[in-house]
Amino acid sequence: MTGALCEAQEGIPPVGFWREHLPYRTAIDVAAGNNKIYCASPFSVFSVDLSENSIHRLSRINGLSETGVRAISYDEAGEKLLIAYTSSNIDIIYRNDVFNIPDIKRDNIQADKTVYNIYPFHENFYLSTGIGIMVIDAKKYEVKDTWLIGHAGNYSKVNGFTTDSLFYYAATEEGLKRTLLNTANPGNFANWQLLSGANGLPAGACTNVVNVRGSIFAMTNDSLFRLNGSNWVFFYSSSAGTIANINTAENKILISVQEPGSSRVMVLDINGTVTENIQGGISLPAKALSYQNFYWVADRNNSLLRYSAGNIQSFRPGSPDSIATGQMLVAEGIFFASAGAVNTQWVAQQNGNGIYKFAGGEWTNYNVRTIPSLDSLKDFIALAADPSDNSLWAGSFGGGLLHVKNDNSAEIFKQNSFLLPDAFDLSSYRVAGLFFDGEENLWISNYGAPQPLAVRKKDGQWKRFSVPVFLNENAVAQIIPDDLNQKWIVSPKGNGLLCFNDNNTLDDLTDDRWKFYRTGSGFGNLPSNNVLCIAKDKNGFIWVGTDDGVGVIQCPQFVFSTTGCDAVLPVVQQGNFAGYLFKGEEVRSIAVDGADRKWIATRNGIFLISPDGEKVIYRFTEDNSPLFSNDVRSIAIDGKTGEVYFGTSKGICSFRSTATEGGKTNNNVLVFPNPVPPGYAGVIAIRGLVENAIVKITELDGRLVYQTRALGGQAVWNGKDYKGKRISSGVYLVLVSYDNRSENFATKIVFISK
């Protein structure tokens, strides 16, 4: 591979706006036209502008209807790109507009509506689906017709579609079929002739069909046949590997062959002569095309590749390698996410995608592809940033503990360390929770070990602790400290929640104390024993997320007193009814922002609730926001900027919120944007403030324009005065006060209204 164009992501969005962090390493389809190359990943689409040599992302953030792409096709005559989603939803992009066609998705038929192939022809797109052929009118943006061409009109999967001067051809699971272009009713199965099983074309499923300069080629059983008159002649078969796709370009056939260690794209002329064997840099080609004297390959491991004269160049937007299914965190402005997973029964899923780091607009991926020694470390589900140097520690559910240093070197702790293997699987070292305390000691949840709590002290020495109560599977997971340096530990498998107090004497086990939280008054009063997550808020309260709502432990200082400290189940008013907070909801992740508000991840989207939990401020779902999926697994917040990251089943996205962490002084106040440009419709963020400061916007003569209170360390302003009128061009002062102290000048805002 001779070079790569890797586009860094755009900067942090304005308050109230979103950005995506989707994976682009895997490419599944490619199309070309209008001096652009379009490449599809399983999640979204990006384009390469050949005149500017630049990459542009397309996602729900900037107008697409969904996340999860199945196929794409470009109609060069109509300048239209069709995107078929895994849900069978359809978008057509014409210039800068997106037209959605949801009819196929909404159809309630109980059959395979997956789109397997797209063929543009005469202002229509012909979709090969699991039930037949769907005809999309690209001019009216609607489903024009449905052709059910299976035997007796039954559903039959169609794998490919093409035309010549006389016929429509469909590659189906029943074989290759055709009908005349001028057939009055091509939707009638009786008008289709089965070609397979006669005249040299083998019987059985036909996996693709293409037209090369008027010649029809059909693929069956990994062999390619050419129609010669009324007979079929064997044309090509791969001696090794699997043919993933055949495509055409001018008078050439491009065959994508997948074979471990020897994948390639074969380019054949009309006579079957191999004119190119594209192999170097290719891993798992999904589809190839030729455009403007270059070959372009969608590769499942290497994104989009361009080939010419023996040179291969990679085109890929900067991105994580895959979605984040484990923990996420932000430390010193650097975002980390883990890709590992366990199922609801805490069985490892063998996810080898590793860990992602996002810093300065650039992504770094840590996995076996970048660090070969990580070959045995899968399912990273726990993360912690080292406070001494912000290097990363990661827990693998089976592979032990990983330390990625700032020079990107890796140190692995497994059987060579103080970690213990699972009691029932001595080859499995399971780390399910990590955090650093104020003394820079690393605490570790060593799931399944006889002594499941461990600590690696700052000096490198280790200590282990036994839990004095029975725990199913000795299951321990997320671990956080409270303001008293007590450790709160999630115990999965329906065990509950643990609180551990070492009395600040790590080496003296005799003064250690444990408290076990479960359901029931006097036993902890949790809403459920199936605890999924915990978080500490700015009052020092411990918020507990379970599969049946939320509990709040408001008196951690009395956990070990004679009176104890049960969880409180917050009650919220919903219309004329009152109920427990998130009753019946699976609360998977809780994050606390700079204004002490709680961001809640559930199976049904994202909730932002007030500090006391009594009010829902936002609710984000797929229907009312660019959120990729309602299935949200984790949340992390950048306290300095207010950007909130959401890990969903369809990828990571983020939202710039109104709250940031408050500072100790107002000496580093920053306004964004500044100057405020003409036509700007977003909010103006004033951050770097003392927590919950009072902010006044005045004219230069002191006349008050607007007043508000900061959310944590950030105030927001819509650029209007108290009467709702857009302010005029000019320079405005930002005055800040706190705790009834005198107002201090903090900064200026330049406003350009025209």
C-alpha positions in Angstrom: 0.0 0.0 0.0 1.6 3.2 -1.1 -0.4 5.9 0.6 -3.5 6.8 2.5 -6.0 9.7 2.6 -7.5 9.6 6.1 -9.8 12.5 6.9 -9.7 13.8 10.5 -13.1 14.6 12.0 -14.6 18.0 12.2 -14.1 20.0 15.4 -16.4 20.0 18.3 -20.0 21.0 17.3 -21.8 24.1 18.6 -24.1 23.7 21.7 -27.2 21.7 20.7 -25.6 20.0 17.7 -24.5 16.4 17.1 -21.6 14.7 15.4 -21.0 11.1 14.5 -18.1 8.7 15.3 -19.1 5.8 13.1 -16.8 3.0 12.0 -15.5 3.1 8.4 -12.9 0.3 8.4 -15.3 -2.2 6.8 -16.5 -1.3 3.3 -19.3 -3.3 1.8 -20.2 -1.5 -1.4 -18.9 1.1 -3.8 -20.5 3.3 -6.6 -19.2 6.1 -8.7 -20.5 9.1 -10.7 -20.4 12.9 -11.0 -16.7 12.9 -10.2 -17.2 11.2 -6.9 -16.7 7.8 -5.4 -19.3 6.6 -2.9 -18.4 3.9 -0.4 -20.8 2.2 2.0 -19.9 0.7 5.4 -22.4 -1.5 7.3 -23.3 1.7 9.2 -23.2 4.7 6.8 -21.7 6.2 3.6 -18.9 8.4 2.7 -17.8 10.0 -0.6 -14.5 10.9 -2.1 -14.6 14.1 -4.2 -12.0 13.5 -6.9 -11.7 17.1 -7.9 -10.8 18.2 -4.3 -9.3 14.8 -3.1 -11.5 15.2 0.0 -13.7 12.9 2.0 -17.3 13.7 3.1 -19.4 11.7 5.5 -23.1 11.0 5.1 -25.0 9.9 8.2 -28.1 10.6 10.2 -26.3 13.7 11.6 -26.5 15.4 8.2 -29.7 14.1 6.8 -29.8 10.4 6.1 -32.8 8.6 7.5 -31.1 5.7 9.2 -27.9 4.0 10.4 -27.2 0.6 9.0 -26.5 0.3 5.2 -27.1 -2.7 3.0 -26.3 -1.5 -0.5 -25.8 1.6 -2.6 -26.0 2.5 -6.3 -25.5 5.7 -8.4 -27.5 6.7 -11.4 -25.1 8.9 -13.3 -27.7 10.1 -15.8 -30.0 11.3 -13.1 -27.2 12.3 -10.7 -28.9 10.3 -7.9 -27.5 8.0 -5.2 -29.8 5.3 -3.8 -29.0 4.0 -0.3 -30.8 0.8 0.8 -30.7 0.2 4.6 -30.7 -3.0 6.5 -34.3 -2.2 7.5 -35.3 -2.0 3.8 -35.8 1.7 4.2 -34.6 3.7 1.1 -33.0 7.1 0.7 -32.4 8.8 -2.7 -29.9 11.7 -2.6 -30.2 14.2 -5.4 -27.6 16.9 -5.1 -28.1 18.3 -1.6 -31.5 16.9 -0.9 -32.5 13.5 0.7 -35.7 11.9 -0.3 -36.9 9.0 1.9 -39.0 6.1 0.6 -40.1 4.1 3.6 -42.8 2.0 1.9 -40.8 -1.3 1.8 -39.7 -1.0 5.4 -43.3 -0.3 6.6 -44.8 -3.1 4.6 -45.9 -5.7 7.2 -45.3 -8.8 5.0 -43.5 -11.6 6.9 -40.8 -12.2 4.5 -37.2 -11.3 3.6 -37.3 -7.7 2.4 -33.5 -7.3 2.4 -32.1 -5.5 -0.6 -29.3 -7.6 -2.2 -28.5 -5.6 -5.3 -29.5 -2.3 -7.0 -29.6 -1.7 -10.7 -30.2 1.8 -12.2 -32.0 1.9 -15.6 -34.1 4.5 -17.4 -34.9 6.7 -14.3 -35.7 3.7 -12.2 -33.8 1.7 -9.6 -34.4 -2.1 -9.7 -34.0 -3.6 -6.3 -33.2 -7.3 -5.9 -34.8 -8.3 -2.7 -35.6 -11.5 -0.7 -39.1 -11.5 -2.1 -38.6 -10.4 -5.7 -37.9 -7.2 -7.6 -38.9 -3.8 -6.3 -39.0 -1.0 -8.9 -38.3 2.5 -7.5 -39.3 5.5 -9.6 -36.3 7.8 -9.1 -38.2 10.7 -10.6 -41.2 10.6 -8.3 -39.3 9.0 -5.4 -41.8 6.2 -4.8 -42.2 2.5 -5.1 -43.5 2.0 -8.7 -44.0 -1.7 -8.8 -43.3 -5.1 -7.2 -42.5 -8.1 -9.3 -43.0 -11.5 -7.6 -41.3 -13.9 -10.0 -40.9 -17.0 -8.0 -42.5 -20.3 -9.0 -46.3 -19.8 -9.1 -45.9 -16.2 -8.0 -44.3 -17.1 -4.7 -41.6 -15.1 -3.0 -38.1 -15.9 -4.4 -34.9 -14.2 -3.4 -33.3 -12.2 -6.2 -29.5 -11.8 -6.1 -28.9 -9.6 -9.1 -30.5 -7.8 -12.0 -29.5 -6.4 -15.4 -30.9 -5.7 -18.9 -29.8 -5.9 -22.5 -31.5 -4.4 -25.6 -34.3 -6.9 -25.4 -34.7 -8.5 -21.9 -34.7 -8.0 -18.2 -32.6 -10.6 -16.4 -33.0 -11.7 -12.8 -30.5 -13.9 -10.9 -32.8 -15.7 -8.4 -32.5 -18.6 -6.0 -34.5 -20.7 -8.5 -32.1 -19.9 -11.3 -31.6 -17.2 -14.0 -34.8 -15.8 -15.4 -35.7 -13.3 -18.1 -38.6 -11.4 -19.6 -39.0 -9.0 -22.5 -38.5 -5.3 -21.8 -41.8 -4.6 -23.6 -43.7 -7.2 -21.6 -47.1 -5.7 -20.7 -46.9 -7.1 -17.1 -43.4 -8.0 -15.9 -44.9 -8.5 -12.4 -46.6 -11.6 -13.6 -44.4 -14.6 -12.9 -45.8 -16.4 -15.9 -44.0 -13.9 -18.2 -40.6 -14.9 -16.9 -38.6 -17.7 -18.6 -36.3 -19.9 -16.5 -32.9 -20.2 -18.3 -31.0 -22.2 -15.8 -30.8 -26.0 -16.4 -30.7 -25.7 -20.1 -28.4 -24.8 -23.0 -25.2 -25.1 -20.9 -26.3 -23.1 -17.8 -26.3 -25.3 -14.7 -29.6 -25.6 -12.8 -29.9 -24.1 -9.3 -29.4 -20.7 -7.8 -27.9 -17.9 -9.8 -26.0 -15.5 -7.6 -25.4 -12.6 -10.1 -26.0 -11.5 -13.6 -24.2 -8.6 -15.5 -24.1 -7.0 -18.9 -20.7 -6.3 -20.5 -21.1 -4.4 -23.8 -24.3 -6.3 -24.6 -23.0 -9.7 -23.5 -24.8 -11.3 -20.6 -22.8 -13.1 -17.9 -24.4 -15.2 -15.2 -22.7 -16.7 -12.1 -23.7 -20.0 -10.5 -21.7 -22.3 -8.2 -18.8 -19.8 -8.2 -18.5 -20.1 -12.0 -19.2 -17.5 -14.6 -21.0 -18.3 -17.8 -21.5 -16.2 -21.0 -24.5 -16.1 -23.2 -23.5 -16.8 -26.8 -26.6 -16.7 -28.9 -29.0 -19.2 -27.2 -26.2 -21.2 -25.5 -24.2 -20.6 -22.4 -20.4 -21.0 -22.5 -18.2 -21.5 -19.4 -16.2 -18.3 -19.0 -14.3 -18.2 -15.6 -14.0 -20.0 -12.3 -11.8 -19.2 -9.4 -9.4 -22.0 -8.7 -9.2 -20.9 -5.0 -11.3 -18.7 -2.9 -14.9 -17.5 -3.0 -16.2 -15.1 -5.6 -17.8 -12.3 -3.5 -19.0 -10.1 -6.3 -18.8 -9.5 -10.1 -19.1 -6.1 -11.6 -18.6 -4.5 -15.0 -16.8 -1.4 -16.3 -16.7 -0.5 -19.9 -15.6 -3.8 -21.6 -14.2 -5.4 -18.5 -15.4 -7.7 -15.8 -14.2 -7.2 -12.2 -14.3 -10.3 -10.0 -13.8 -9.9 -6.3 -12.3 -13.1 -4.8 -12.0 -13.7 -1.1 -9.4 -16.1 0.0 -7.4 -16.1 3.3 -4.0 -14.6 2.6 -4.6 -14.4 -1.1 -7.7 -12.2 -1.7 -7.7 -10.3 -5.0 -9.6 -8.5 -7.7 -9.4 -10.2 -11.1 -10.0 -7.9 -14.2 -11.0 -9.8 -17.3 -11.6 -8.6 -20.8 -14.6 -9.7 -22.9 -12.6 -12.7 -24.1 -11.8 -14.0 -20.6 -8.2 -12.8 -20.6 -6.9 -11.6 -17.2 -5.7 -8.1 -17.7 -5.1 -7.2 -14.1 -4.6 -9.1 -10.9 -5.0 -6.6 -8.0 -3.8 -8.2 -4.8 -1.4 -6.2 -2.8 -3.1 -4.3 0.1 -6.4 -6.2 -0.5 -7.8 -8.2 2.4 -11.5 -9.1 1.8 -12.8 -7.4 -1.3 -16.6 -6.9 -1.3 -16.9 -5.1 -4.6 -14.8 -3.4 -7.2 -15.4 -0.9 -10.0 -13.4 1.1 -12.6 -13.8 4.9 -12.8 -11.7 7.5 -14.5 -8.8 5.1 -15.2 -8.6 3.9 -11.6 -9.9 0.7 -10.0 -11.8 1.3 -6.7 -12.2 -1.6 -4.2 -14.6 -1.7 -1.2 -12.7 -3.9 1.2 -14.1 -5.4 4.4 -10.9 -4.9 6.3 -9.3 -1.9 4.6 -12.1 0.4 3.7 -11.9 2.0 0.3 -8.8 1.3 -1.9 -7.7 2.9 -5.2 -5.5 1.0 -7.6 -3.5 2.1 -10.6 -0.3 0.9 -12.2 0.6 -1.3 -9.2 0.0 1.3 -6.6 -2.7 1.1 -4.0 -4.0 4.1 -1.9 -6.4 3.9 1.0 -9.3 6.3 1.5 -10.9 6.1 4.9 -12.5 8.7 7.2 -10.9 8.8 10.6 -12.9 6.5 12.8 -13.0 3.8 15.4 -12.7 0.3 13.9 -16.1 -0.7 15.1 -18.9 0.2 17.5 -18.4 0.5 21.3 -20.2 -2.1 23.3 -18.1 -1.7 26.5 -17.2 1.2 28.8 -16.5 4.7 27.5 -14.7 7.6 29.3 -13.2 11.0 28.8 -10.0 12.0 30.6 -8.2 15.3 30.0 -10.1 15.9 26.8 -9.3 12.5 25.4 -12.1 10.1 24.6 -11.6 6.3 25.1 -14.1 3.5 24.2 -13.9 -0.2 24.5 -15.4 -2.6 22.0 -15.7 -5.7 24.1 -19.0 -7.3 25.2 -20.6 -9.9 27.5 -24.2 -11.0 27.1 -26.9 -10.8 29.8 -25.5 -14.0 31.3 -22.0 -12.5 31.5 -20.6 -14.8 28.8 -17.8 -13.3 26.8 -18.6 -12.6 23.1 -15.0 -12.9 21.8 -15.0 -9.4 20.4 -11.5 -8.6 19.2 -12.0 -5.0 18.1 -10.1 -3.7 21.1 -10.1 -0.1 22.3 -10.5 3.3 20.5 -8.9 6.6 21.4 -10.1 10.0 20.1 -7.8 13.0 20.6 -7.3 16.2 18.6 -9.8 15.0 16.0 -7.7 11.8 15.3 -8.7 8.2 16.0 -6.2 5.6 17.2 -7.3 1.9 17.4 -5.6 -0.6 19.8 -6.2 -4.2 18.8 -4.4 -7.1 17.3 -4.2 -5.3 13.9 -2.1 -2.5 15.5 -0.5 -4.4 18.5 0.0 -8.1 17.6 0.6 -9.1 21.2 -3.1 -8.4 21.9 -4.1 -11.5 19.9 -5.4 -13.3 23.1 -7.1 -10.2 24.6 -10.7 -9.9 23.6 -13.8 -8.3 25.1 -12.4 -5.2 26.7 -15.2 -3.9 28.8 -13.6 -1.8 31.5 -11.4 1.3 31.2 -9.4 3.7 33.5 -7.1 6.6 32.8 -3.9 6.8 34.8 -3.9 10.1 36.7 -0.1 10.3 36.6 0.2 10.5 32.8 -3.3 9.9 31.3 -2.2 6.5 29.9 -4.9 3.9 29.5 -5.6 0.8 31.5 -8.2 -1.7 30.1 -9.8 -4.8 31.5 -10.4 -7.8 29.2 -13.1 -10.3 30.2 -10.9 -13.3 29.8 -7.5 -11.9 28.8 -6.5 -10.0 31.9 -5.4 -6.4 32.3 -3.8 -4.2 29.6 -1.7 -1.0 30.1 -1.3 1.1 26.9 1.4 3.6 27.6 1.7 7.0 25.9 4.3 5.7 23.4 1.6 3.1 22.4 3.6 0.2 23.9 1.6 -2.4 25.7 2.0 -4.2 29.0 -0.2 -7.2 29.7 -1.1 -8.5 33.2 -2.4 -12.0 33.3 -0.9 -15.2 34.7 2.3 -13.2 35.2 0.6 -10.9 37.8 -1.4 -10.9 40.9 -4.6 -11.4 39.0 -6.4 -14.6 39.6 -8.2 -16.8 37.0 -11.8 -17.6 37.1 -12.5 -20.3 39.6 -14.2 -22.5 37.0 -12.0 -21.6 34.0 -8.3 -21.4 35.0 -7.3 -20.0 31.6 -9.7 -17.0 31.9 -8.5 -13.8 33.7 -11.6 -11.6 33.8 -11.3 -7.9 34.6 -14.8 -6.2 34.6 -14.2 -3.0 36.5 -11.4 -0.4 37.0 -10.8 2.9 38.8 -7.9 4.9 40.2 -8.4 6.3 43.8 -6.9 9.6 45.0 -3.7 7.9 45.9 -3.3 6.7 42.3 -3.9 3.1 43.3 -5.6 1.0 40.6 -8.7 -0.9 41.9 -9.7 -4.0 39.9 -12.8 -6.1 39.8 -11.4 -9.6 39.1 -14.6 -11.3 38.1 -14.9 -15.0 39.1 -11.7 -15.0 41.2 -11.7 -16.5 44.7 -10.6 -13.0 45.9 -12.5 -10.9 43.3 -11.3 -7.4 44.5 -7.7 -6.4 43.8 -5.6 -3.2 44.0 -2.4 -2.4 42.3 -0.8 0.2 44.4 1.1 3.2 43.0 4.4 1.5 43.9 3.5 -1.6 41.8 2.6 -3.8 44.8 -0.6 -5.8 44.7 -3.3 -6.6 47.3 -6.3 -8.9 47.1 -9.6 -8.9 49.1 -12.1 -11.5 49.8 -15.9 -10.7 49.8 -17.4 -12.0 53.1 -20.8 -12.8 51.5 -21.8 -15.4 48.9 -21.8 -14.0 45.4 -23.1 -16.0 42.4 -20.0 -16.6 40.3 -18.0 -14.2 42.5 -19.3 -11.7 40.0 -18.0 -8.1 40.3 -18.0 -5.4 37.7 -18.1 -1.6 37.6 -16.4 0.0 40.6 -16.4 3.6 41.7 -15.3 5.6 44.8 -17.5 7.9 46.9 -16.4 11.1 48.7 -15.2 9.0 51.7 -13.0 6.8 49.5 -15.4 3.9 50.0 -15.6 1.6 47.0 -19.0 0.8 45.4 -19.0 -2.4 43.3 -21.7 -3.7 41.0 -22.2 -7.4 41.4 -24.0 -8.8 38.3 -25.8 -12.1 38.0 -28.6 -10.8 40.3 -26.3 -10.4 43.3 -26.8 -6.7 44.0 -24.4 -4.0 45.1 -21.4 -4.0 47.4 -19.8 -1.2 49.5 -16.3 -1.7 50.7 -14.4 0.4 53.3 -10.8 -0.4 53.8 -10.5 2.3 56.5 -7.7 3.9 54.4 -5.4 1.1 55.5 -4.8 -1.1 52.5 -2.3 -3.4 54.3 -4.5 -4.0 57.3 -7.3 -6.3 56.5 -8.6 -6.5 60.1 -10.4 -3.2 59.9 -12.1 -3.7 56.5 -15.9 -3.5 56.4 -18.4 -4.6 53.7 -22.1 -3.8 53.1 -24.3 -5.8 50.8 -27.2 -4.0 49.1 -30.2 -5.8 47.8 -34.0 -5.3 47.5 -36.1 -4.8 50.6 -36.3 -2.3 53.4 -33.3 -2.7 55.7 -31.4 -4.8 53.1 -30.5 -1.8 50.9 -33.9 -1.2 49.3 -32.7 -1.4 45.7 -35.4 -1.5 43.0 -33.9 -4.8 41.7 -31.0 -7.1 42.6 -29.9 -7.0 39.0 -27.7 -3.9 39.2 -26.3 -2.7 35.8 -24.5 0.6 36.6 -23.6 3.1 39.3 -22.6 6.8 39.3 -21.7 9.4 42.0 -23.3 12.8 41.7 -22.1 16.2 42.9 -23.8 15.8 46.3 -21.9 12.5 46.8 -25.0 10.5 46.3 -24.7 7.1 44.6 -27.1 6.5 41.8 -27.9 2.9 41.1 -29.2 1.7 37.7 -31.0 -1.6 37.6 -33.1 -3.6 35.2 -36.2 -2.1 37.0 -35.4 1.5 37.5 -33.2 3.7 39.7 -32.3 3.9 43.4 -30.3 6.7 45.1 -28.1 6.2 48.1 -28.2 9.6 49.7 -26.2 8.9 52.9 -23.0 7.0 52.0 -21.4 8.4 55.2 -23.9 6.3 57.3 -23.6 3.0 55.4 -21.8 1.3 58.3 -23.7 3.1 61.1 -26.3 1.4 63.3 -29.1 3.0 61.3 -27.6 2.1 58.0 -28.5 3.8 54.7 -31.1 2.3 52.4 -31.5 3.5 48.8 -34.3 6.0 48.1 -36.5 5.2 45.1 -37.3 8.6 43.5 -40.9 9.3 42.7 -41.8 11.3 39.6 -45.1 12.9 38.6 -46.3 11.8 35.2 -49.5 13.7 34.4 -52.1 12.7 37.0 -50.0 9.7 38.1 -46.9 9.3 40.2 -44.4 6.5 39.8 -40.9 5.3 40.6 -38.2 6.8 38.4 -37.6 4.6 35.4 -39.8 1.8 36.8 -39.8 -1.1 34.3 -36.8 0.5 32.4 -33.4 -1.2 32.0 -31.0 1.6 33.1 -27.7 0.6 31.6 -25.5 3.7 32.1 -25.6 6.9 34.2 -23.4 9.9 33.7 -23.4 13.1 35.7 -22.7 16.4 33.9 -21.3 19.7 35.2 -24.8 20.9 36.4 -25.4 17.7 38.3 -27.9 16.5 35.8 -28.1 12.8 35.1 -27.8 11.3 31.6 -29.5 7.9 31.5 -28.9 5.2 28.9 -31.8 2.7 28.3 -33.1 0.3 25.6 -35.5 3.1 24.7 -33.1 6.0 24.1 -31.5 8.7 26.2 -32.9 10.7 29.1 -31.5 13.8 30.7 -33.1 14.3 34.1 -32.8 17.2 36.6 -30.3 16.9 39.5 -33.0 15.6 41.8 -34.5 13.3 39.2 -37.9 14.8 39.3 -37.9 16.3 35.8 -37.1 15.0 32.3 -35.1 17.8 30.5 -34.4 15.9 27.2 -35.4 12.6 25.8 -33.5 11.5 22.7 -34.8 8.7 20.5 -34.3 7.6 16.8 -37.6 9.4 16.1 -36.9 12.8 17.5 -33.1 13.2 17.1 -30.1 11.9 15.1 -29.5 9.2 17.8 -28.4 6.1 15.8 -30.3 3.6 17.9 -32.6 3.5 20.9 -30.5 0.7 22.1 -27.9 2.7 24.1 -25.3 0.9 26.1 -23.0 3.5 27.6 -22.5 7.3 28.1 -19.4 9.4 28.7 -19.1 13.2 29.2 -16.3 15.6 28.4 -16.7 17.9 31.3 -14.6 20.7 29.7 -16.7 21.0 26.6 -20.1 19.6 27.5 -19.9 17.0 24.7 -21.9 13.9 25.7 -20.9 10.6 24.0 -23.5 7.8 23.4 -22.4 4.3 22.7 -25.3 2.6 20.8 -25.8 -0.7 19.1 -25.2 1.1 15.8 -22.2 3.2 16.7 -21.0 6.2 18.7 -22.5 9.6 18.3 -22.2 12.7 20.5 -24.3 15.8 21.5 -22.9 19.1 22.6 -24.8 19.8 25.8 -25.3 23.1 27.7 -23.5 22.1 30.9 -19.7 21.9 31.6 -17.7 21.4 34.7 -17.3 24.7 36.7 -13.8 26.2 37.3 -12.3 27.8 40.4 -12.1 31.2 38.7 -13.5 33.1 35.8 -10.0 33.8 34.3 -10.4 31.4 31.3 -13.8 32.3 29.9 -14.3 31.3 26.3 -17.1 32.2 24.0 -18.1 30.1 21.0 -18.7 31.2 18.3 -17.0 34.6 18.6 -17.5 36.6 16.6 -21.0 35.5 16.0 -21.4 35.3 12.2 -24.5 36.6 10.3 -27.3 34.1 10.1 -26.0 32.0 13.0 -29.1 30.2 14.4 -27.5 28.2 17.2 -26.8 29.1 20.8 -23.8 31.0 22.0 -21.8 29.1 24.6 -19.9 30.9 27.4 -17.7 28.4 29.2 -14.9 28.3 31.7 -17.1 29.9 34.4 -17.2 29.3 38.1 -19.8 26.7 38.8 -23.4 28.0 38.6 -22.2 31.6 38.1 -24.6 34.4 37.3 -23.9 35.8 33.8 -25.0 39.1 32.4 -24.7 40.3 28.8 -24.6 44.1 28.6 -24.0 46.8 26.0 -20.8 48.9 26.4 -22.8 51.5 28.3 -23.9 48.9 30.8 -27.5 48.4 29.7 -28.6 44.9 30.4 -29.4 42.8 27.4 -29.7 39.3 28.9 -29.1 37.5 32.2 -28.8 33.8 33.0 -27.2 31.3 35.3 -24.5 28.9 34.2 -25.2 25.2 34.1 -22.0 24.0 35.9 -19.3 26.0 34.2 -21.2 27.0 31.0 -23.9 29.5 30.2 -25.8 29.6 26.9 -27.5 32.5 25.1 -29.6 32.5 22.0 -28.5 35.9 20.9 -31.8 37.6 21.8 -32.7 40.2 24.4 -35.4 39.8 27.1 -38.1 40.6 24.6 -37.0 37.9 22.2 -35.6 40.3 19.7 -32.4 39.5 17.8 -29.7 41.9 19.0 -28.0 44.3 16.7 -24.4 44.2 15.4 -21.9 45.4 18.0 -19.6 44.5 20.9 -21.2 43.2 24.1 -19.7 42.6 27.5 -19.9 39.4 29.6 -20.1 40.1 33.3 -19.9 37.3 35.8 -20.8 37.1 39.5 -20.9 34.3 42.1 -22.4 34.0 45.6 -23.7 37.6 45.5 -20.2 38.9 45.0 -19.5 41.9 42.8 -19.7 41.5 39.1 -16.4 41.1 37.2 -15.8 41.7 33.5 -15.0 38.3 31.9 -14.8 38.8 28.1 -16.5 40.4 25.1 -18.7 39.1 22.4 -18.7 40.5 18.9 -22.1 40.1 17.2 -22.5 40.5 13.5 -26.2 40.5 12.5 -25.8 41.2 8.8 
